[in-house]
């Protein structure tokens, strides 16, 4: 059955035709202008075509060409600024032109005849384009990139053959005349260099990105995409493999947030919105398009540029009042993980070094000569830390903390002290840190979440600091867990969000207990208390959300499927309710808790380390995890467990998962929870007393509660129909609620 991508629905389209060409590397050269609230510059994309990374079938060869001349419109613009010798055609490929096909079915989307997307295209500005006024009957290959809210100024082919020294990448027999084939061969040799030559590779990527143009390319934009073609390039193999796009962002673009920090200074950061980075730069958004990148960002000298990068970049002064920052990444990851933040941040350093602070270790850079391989990895080749013996024993990776100046003191007191034990705890549970370093940024107050993890950088909300270590520690552990689950191991289909959030939620308790060095009984009590809290939240969320939004695998057997072109859709990806839901966090957490109890913690976490070692650097579906897990469960412990049963009970149904129905609620045997129950009874007695007996309220002696216990107490009290004003006043006096952290105040 075909699923139409209907713009009136809340599904998010991923338009890039990744089955035909894959971006292997991005080089960005950008300038940040706070006055106009625009980021402007160029991005150079280096591709491999489909014939390089998979065997083409006859069906694929057909779809590498445009299905029919009906699929686009020909029009002559009012103004042509391009030489008349370059005849150009503009294309309008509508949102509804893509379908998700069953395996083996042909994409017949061109047959419906509905290709008028003028209303959709009105949401994005584009320049006038020159075009053919005649139809020569040729069907040129169309490259489609994900793009939204960008002003694309120019697209051109890069003459990589003009780079001095590039001839070393080509066999002498191929150095005849400069041609499209030669340029594409150079790009192929460059993107496939062995990992040991990563420095040389990055250097030549920069040189190639600065090479002259050898011709402009035809392009057009609509609401969700940028389409590019070259006359006469009828297949992906013929299409230029290095292109440069000049563009500007828009102040209203959904991928970036222009705001002021807590000190009133201007700043901008990527917000991790549902549309990810397509309003920051043209890219391939589908997760399968895993790439590396490097970026040079220019800004006024008073600003600090932070980014997803392996290096701790330092500013280079270009001229008075302007600095440049350069970052790079050598581990291929989806473009959606790219993050940038520019502001007047202050680097927070310890007031005074103590023995605990000395847990910060010196970095282990991945040099070209110091890699001692300690196992075989299954991912595509890159300089992997799992293969570096020194990196595998590094418990605490180098880290920095940045914040507005007004938050420097609280970051010194709380965050800097928490980072080493939390990083060490994560290493003790899962092994090698996938990334070589970490920056933490306290983002502005309008940040809509408690935290967000990206490669080499974590955004934290300032509200995590108000609860001291109680709130900041678990949240920091949650984001650190995403280093493994969400970044090093990604979901091949974004609808399987539980593979990231469920794991991070489950692991945050484990990491936090380890970071506090709790005794086994105390760690179990803390985990049970937090499980009880999550149980209350899950029930509340399921009562108050649409059933279709409660399903963790909404595409079911279609999960991971894409159209022949590689275009796909993220179910409910644009639904505004989704940003406020935690069902993927909570149901995913309870599934992993259920499975861990079946295996026992020791067996489960031993398995998890094996899983990380096998799948790091790769994209997975739910069945990849579940199948490997079930292979590690003894036969006697899994009579009713199968991938199909777990899909049905946990991932493809709404409401409370069947295994949890009728079971004893989490925390039933937890002493910390029973103490809360006793306190709730006292408060209910107080609330039910007649007003005349209020003076005797001192007869009730209320116990001091841990922060999580207080949250649970408030959860129980809020379930009551009425709480009298005197009761509320006594609550306020007893627990000083106005001084509590964000979690308690939100109850």
ChimeraX attribute file (.defattr): number of C-alpha atoms within 10 A of each C-alpha:
attribute: neighborCount
match mode: 1-to-1
recipient: residues
	/A:1	9
	/A:2	14
	/A:3	14
	/A:4	16
	/A:5	22
	/A:6	16
	/A:7	14
	/A:8	6
	/A:9	13
	/A:10	15
	/A:11	17
	/A:12	20
	/A:13	25
	/A:14	27
	/A:15	28
	/A:16	28
	/A:17	25
	/A:18	27
	/A:19	24
	/A:20	30
	/A:21	27
	/A:22	23
	/A:23	24
	/A:24	20
	/A:25	24
	/A:26	25
	/A:27	23
	/A:28	23
	/A:29	21
	/A:30	21
	/A:31	18
	/A:32	20
	/A:33	13
	/A:34	18
	/A:35	7
	/A:36	9
	/A:37	19
	/A:38	20
	/A:39	24
	/A:40	22
	/A:41	20
	/A:42	22
	/A:43	22
	/A:44	27
	/A:45	24
	/A:46	27
	/A:47	24
	/A:48	24
	/A:49	22
	/A:50	20
	/A:51	16
	/A:52	13
	/A:53	12
	/A:54	10
	/A:55	9
	/A:56	15
	/A:57	9
	/A:58	9
	/A:59	13
	/A:60	17
	/A:61	14
	/A:62	14
	/A:63	20
	/A:64	26
	/A:65	19
	/A:66	19
	/A:67	17
	/A:68	13
	/A:69	15
	/A:70	14
	/A:71	20
	/A:72	18
	/A:73	13
	/A:74	17
	/A:75	16
	/A:76	15
	/A:77	12
	/A:78	8
	/A:79	10
	/A:80	13
	/A:81	8
	/A:82	13
	/A:83	9
	/A:84	11
	/A:85	6
	/A:86	16
	/A:87	15
	/A:88	25
	/A:89	26
	/A:90	23
	/A:91	23
	/A:92	22
	/A:93	27
	/A:94	24
	/A:95	23
	/A:96	19
	/A:97	23
	/A:98	28
	/A:99	25
	/A:100	24
	/A:101	21
	/A:102	16
	/A:103	11
	/A:104	8
	/A:105	13
	/A:106	16
	/A:107	20
	/A:108	13
	/A:109	19
	/A:110	20
	/A:111	13
	/A:112	11
	/A:113	10
	/A:114	14
	/A:115	19
	/A:116	17
	/A:117	16
	/A:118	12
	/A:119	9
	/A:120	14
	/A:121	21
	/A:122	12
	/A:123	15
	/A:124	18
	/A:125	18
	/A:126	20
	/A:127	14
	/A:128	16
	/A:129	20
	/A:130	23
	/A:131	21
	/A:132	16
	/A:133	12
	/A:134	11
	/A:135	10
	/A:136	7
	/A:137	8
	/A:138	14
	/A:139	18
	/A:140	22
	/A:141	24
	/A:142	26
	/A:143	23
	/A:144	27
	/A:145	24
	/A:146	27
	/A:147	29
	/A:148	28
	/A:149	26
	/A:150	28
	/A:151	19
	/A:152	23
	/A:153	16
	/A:154	17
	/A:155	23
	/A:156	22
	/A:157	23
	/A:158	26
	/A:159	23
	/A:160	26
	/A:161	22
	/A:162	17
	/A:163	15
	/A:164	12
	/A:165	10
	/A:166	16
	/A:167	14
	/A:168	10
	/A:169	14
	/A:170	17
	/A:171	11
	/A:172	9
	/A:173	6
	/A:174	12
	/A:175	11
	/A:176	8
	/A:177	8
	/A:178	12
	/A:179	12
	/A:180	18
	/A:181	15
	/A:182	17
	/A:183	20
	/A:184	24
	/A:185	18
	/A:186	21
	/A:187	24
	/A:188	21
	/A:189	15
	/A:190	20
	/A:191	19
	/A:192	12
	/A:193	15
	/A:194	13
	/A:195	17
	/A:196	17
	/A:197	13
	/A:198	19
	/A:199	13
	/A:200	12
	/A:201	19
	/A:202	21
	/A:203	10
	/A:204	18
	/A:205	23
	/A:206	18
	/A:207	16
	/A:208	24
	/A:209	25
	/A:210	17
	/A:211	17
	/A:212	16
	/A:213	16
	/A:214	14
	/A:215	14
	/A:216	20
	/A:217	20
	/A:218	23
	/A:219	29
	/A:220	23
	/A:221	29
	/A:222	26
	/A:223	22
	/A:224	26
	/A:225	30
	/A:226	26
	/A:227	21
	/A:228	23
	/A:229	24
	/A:230	24
	/A:231	17
	/A:232	12
	/A:233	18
	/A:234	18
	/A:235	21
	/A:236	23
	/A:237	20
	/A:238	16
	/A:239	26
	/A:240	24
	/A:241	26
	/A:242	25
	/A:243	24
	/A:244	25
	/A:245	22
	/A:246	19
	/A:247	22
	/A:248	21
	/A:249	24
	/A:250	22
	/A:251	17
	/A:252	14
	/A:253	17
	/A:254	21
	/A:255	24
	/A:256	27
	/A:257	21
	/A:258	18
	/A:259	19
	/A:260	17
	/A:261	22
	/A:262	18
	/A:263	14
	/A:264	12
	/A:265	14
	/A:266	18
	/A:267	22
	/A:268	23
	/A:269	22
	/A:270	21
	/A:271	22
	/A:272	21
	/A:273	17
	/A:274	18
	/A:275	21
	/A:276	19
	/A:277	27
	/A:278	26
	/A:279	25
	/A:280	26
	/A:281	27
	/A:282	25
	/A:283	24
	/A:284	29
	/A:285	25
	/A:286	26
	/A:287	20
	/A:288	21
	/A:289	23
	/A:290	23
	/A:291	22
	/A:292	21
	/A:293	24
	/A:294	22
	/A:295	20
	/A:296	17
	/A:297	24
	/A:298	27
	/A:299	23
	/A:300	20
	/A:301	17
	/A:302	11
	/A:303	21
	/A:304	23
	/A:305	26
	/A:306	26
	/A:307	28
	/A:308	25
	/A:309	28
	/A:310	21
	/A:311	16
	/A:312	19
	/A:313	16
	/A:314	14
	/A:315	17
	/A:316	13
	/A:317	14
	/A:318	12
	/A:319	10
	/A:320	8
	/A:321	10
	/A:322	15
	/A:323	20
	/A:324	22
	/A:325	20
	/A:326	21
	/A:327	20
	/A:328	20
	/A:329	23
	/A:330	21
	/A:331	23
	/A:332	20
	/A:333	25
	/A:334	21
	/A:335	26
	/A:336	21
	/A:337	18
	/A:338	22
	/A:339	26
	/A:340	18
	/A:341	22
	/A:342	22
	/A:343	26
	/A:344	22
	/A:345	25
	/A:346	17
	/A:347	16
	/A:348	22
	/A:349	15
	/A:350	14
	/A:351	10
	/A:352	7
	/A:353	9
	/A:354	9
	/A:355	6
	/A:356	10
	/A:357	16
	/A:358	9
	/A:359	17
	/A:360	18
	/A:361	14
	/A:362	11
	/A:363	15
	/A:364	17
	/A:365	16
	/A:366	18
	/A:367	13
	/A:368	12
	/A:369	7
	/A:370	13
	/A:371	18
	/A:372	11
	/A:373	13
	/A:374	12
	/A:375	11
	/A:376	10
	/A:377	16
	/A:378	12
	/A:379	14
	/A:380	13
	/A:381	16
	/A:382	17
	/A:383	19
	/A:384	22
	/A:385	22
	/A:386	23
	/A:387	17
	/A:388	21
	/A:389	17
	/A:390	17
	/A:391	24
	/A:392	16
	/A:393	14
	/A:394	21
	/A:395	22
	/A:396	26
	/A:397	24
	/A:398	19
	/A:399	21
	/A:400	16
	/A:401	22
	/A:402	23
	/A:403	26
	/A:404	22
	/A:405	16
	/A:406	13
	/A:407	17
	/A:408	20
	/A:409	15
	/A:410	16
	/A:411	23
	/A:412	17
	/A:413	15
	/A:414	18
	/A:415	22
	/A:416	20
	/A:417	16
	/A:418	23
	/A:419	26
	/A:420	22
	/A:421	25
	/A:422	27
	/A:423	27
	/A:424	21
	/A:425	23
	/A:426	27
	/A:427	20
	/A:428	15
	/A:429	16
	/A:430	21
	/A:431	22
	/A:432	27
	/A:433	24
	/A:434	23
	/A:435	22
	/A:436	23
	/A:437	21
	/A:438	26
	/A:439	21
	/A:440	23
	/A:441	24
	/A:442	25
	/A:443	27
	/A:444	25
	/A:445	14
	/A:446	13
	/A:447	18
	/A:448	15
	/A:449	15
	/A:450	18
	/A:451	20
	/A:452	20
	/A:453	23
	/A:454	24
	/A:455	26
	/A:456	25
	/A:457	29
	/A:458	25
	/A:459	26
	/A:460	24
	/A:461	22
	/A:462	23
	/A:463	18
	/A:464	24
	/A:465	22
	/A:466	18
	/A:467	18
	/A:468	18
	/A:469	17
	/A:470	16
	/A:471	19
	/A:472	23
	/A:473	27
	/A:474	23
	/A:475	23
	/A:476	28
	/A:477	27
	/A:478	27
	/A:479	26
	/A:480	26
	/A:481	27
	/A:482	26
	/A:483	25
	/A:484	25
	/A:485	22
	/A:486	23
	/A:487	24
	/A:488	21
	/A:489	24
	/A:490	27
	/A:491	22
	/A:492	22
	/A:493	26
	/A:494	20
	/A:495	22
	/A:496	27
	/A:497	21
	/A:498	27
	/A:499	27
	/A:500	23
	/A:501	25
	/A:502	24
	/A:503	26
	/A:504	27
	/A:505	26
	/A:506	22
	/A:507	26
	/A:508	24
	/A:509	23
	/A:510	21
	/A:511	29
	/A:512	27
	/A:513	23
	/A:514	20
	/A:515	22
	/A:516	14
	/A:517	13
	/A:518	13
	/A:519	11
	/A:520	11
	/A:521	9
	/A:522	13
	/A:523	18
	/A:524	16
	/A:525	18
	/A:526	24
	/A:527	21
	/A:528	21
	/A:529	25
	/A:530	19
	/A:531	21
	/A:532	21
	/A:533	20
	/A:534	21
	/A:535	18
	/A:536	15
	/A:537	16
	/A:538	22
	/A:539	14
	/A:540	11
	/A:541	18
	/A:542	18
	/A:543	12
	/A:544	9
	/A:545	15
	/A:546	13
	/A:547	12
	/A:548	13
	/A:549	19
	/A:550	23
	/A:551	21
	/A:552	24
	/A:553	25
	/A:554	20
	/A:555	17
	/A:556	15
	/A:557	10
	/A:558	15
	/A:559	18
	/A:560	18
	/A:561	18
	/A:562	23
	/A:563	23
	/A:564	26
	/A:565	21
	/A:566	20
	/A:567	23
	/A:568	27
	/A:569	26
	/A:570	21
	/A:571	21
	/A:572	18
	/A:573	20
	/A:574	17
	/A:575	14
	/A:576	11
	/A:577	12
	/A:578	15
	/A:579	13
	/A:580	10
	/A:581	16
	/A:582	19
	/A:583	26
	/A:584	25
	/A:585	22
	/A:586	24
	/A:587	25
	/A:588	26
	/A:589	22
	/A:590	23
	/A:591	21
	/A:592	18
	/A:593	19
	/A:594	14
	/A:595	17
	/A:596	16
	/A:597	12
	/A:598	16
	/A:599	19
	/A:600	13
	/A:601	13
	/A:602	10
	/A:603	14
	/A:604	20
	/A:605	15
	/A:606	13
	/A:607	19
	/A:608	17
	/A:609	14
	/A:610	14
	/A:611	17
	/A:612	20
	/A:613	19
	/A:614	15
	/A:615	19
	/A:616	21
	/A:617	25
	/A:618	20
	/A:619	21
	/A:620	18
	/A:621	16
	/A:622	20
	/A:623	13
	/A:624	13
	/A:625	16
	/A:626	18
	/A:627	12
	/A:628	14
	/A:629	18
	/A:630	17
	/A:631	11
	/A:632	14
	/A:633	18
	/A:634	11
	/A:635	10
	/A:636	7
	/A:637	11
	/A:638	13
	/A:639	8
	/A:640	8
	/A:641	15
	/A:642	13
	/A:643	15
	/A:644	13
	/A:645	12
	/A:646	19
	/A:647	18
	/A:648	16
	/A:649	17
	/A:650	23
	/A:651	24
	/A:652	20
	/A:653	19
	/A:654	20
	/A:655	21
	/A:656	16
	/A:657	17
	/A:658	14
	/A:659	12
	/A:660	15
	/A:661	10
	/A:662	7
	/A:663	8
	/A:664	9
	/A:665	13
	/A:666	20
	/A:667	20
	/A:668	13
	/A:669	13
	/A:670	16
	/A:671	14
	/A:672	19
	/A:673	24
	/A:674	15
	/A:675	14
	/A:676	23
	/A:677	16
	/A:678	13
	/A:679	21
	/A:680	19
	/A:681	12
	/A:682	14
	/A:683	19
	/A:684	14
	/A:685	12
	/A:686	23
	/A:687	19
	/A:688	12
	/A:689	14
	/A:690	8
	/A:691	11
	/A:692	7
	/A:693	9
	/A:694	13
	/A:695	8
	/A:696	10
	/A:697	14
	/A:698	9
	/A:699	8
	/A:700	12
	/A:701	9
	/A:702	14
	/A:703	11
	/A:704	11
	/A:705	15
	/A:706	12
	/A:707	16
	/A:708	21
	/A:709	24
	/A:710	20
	/A:711	20
	/A:712	24
	/A:713	23
	/A:714	18
	/A:715	17
	/A:716	14
	/A:717	17
	/A:718	12
	/A:719	9
	/A:720	9
	/A:721	6
	/A:722	10
	/A:723	16
	/A:724	13
	/A:725	10
	/A:726	13
	/A:727	18
	/A:728	12
	/A:729	10
	/A:730	15
	/A:731	14
	/A:732	13
	/A:733	11
	/A:734	12
	/A:735	14
	/A:736	10
	/A:737	13
	/A:738	11
	/A:739	12
	/A:740	16
	/A:741	19
	/A:742	17
	/A:743	16
	/A:744	20
	/A:745	12
	/A:746	9
	/A:747	13
